Amino acid sequence: LWQAFPPPAHSAVRPVVSFFPNWTPIFPGESVTLSCNVAPTAQGNLGYSWYRDGHPIPGDQQNLVIQPTIWSDIRSYSGDYQCQAGASERSDPVTLDIKSDRLILQAPPAVHEGDSLSLRCHTWPGLDTRNPVFYKDNKAIGSPVSGSELQIGRVDVTASGTYKCERSVKIYFGRNTYDTYSDKKTISVSGKSQQRPMSHSNKLRWGYLKQDYEKQKKSIITVYTRV
């Protein structure tokens, strides 16, 4: 006699934290939106929880905006962020750094095989700078055609290494320039991401976030150039 049994219960799929814009570190006065991505089958009226360095922080929505001001204690924003969706496990930690250097190298917080990798040599808004040069393991790998972002393209594990960038900064007081380097940043390319494609509603949400970011970026530059 055969008897039907219900399939065993499986724990909820672990969510994945993503950044928009998709890079770290950032300057004080800028912002990044963290999103707690869940599988399409798990979407709905979920309760969300957020953690920094293992401790609960305010926020019960799918998106969490991190925006330290130029007067903030950046240590209270930098750290390893995780999220939880409903009864799911916590996501893997993703690191966000806040730095007040003149020059920073920005890269995605996590890079997987098959991802399209972009690096950004980002200066404090308002500084007069020249085109940057990017390095991997102390060897120059190129400069962007224009702007500050280098498009490397789809990567595999061979893209893992230590990166930095160099940029000439013009100092008006002495009417000369000097070369400055970003801190070194280690990028480790791991296996293919298990993150599922965005649902249509999430794509719309990210579209609105991108519009907000472009507006915010212009206002940030305006604020800093007046100082």
Order of alpha helices (4+ residues) and beta strands (2+ residues): beta-beta-beta-beta-beta-beta-beta-beta-beta-beta-beta-beta-beta-beta-beta-beta-beta-beta-alpha
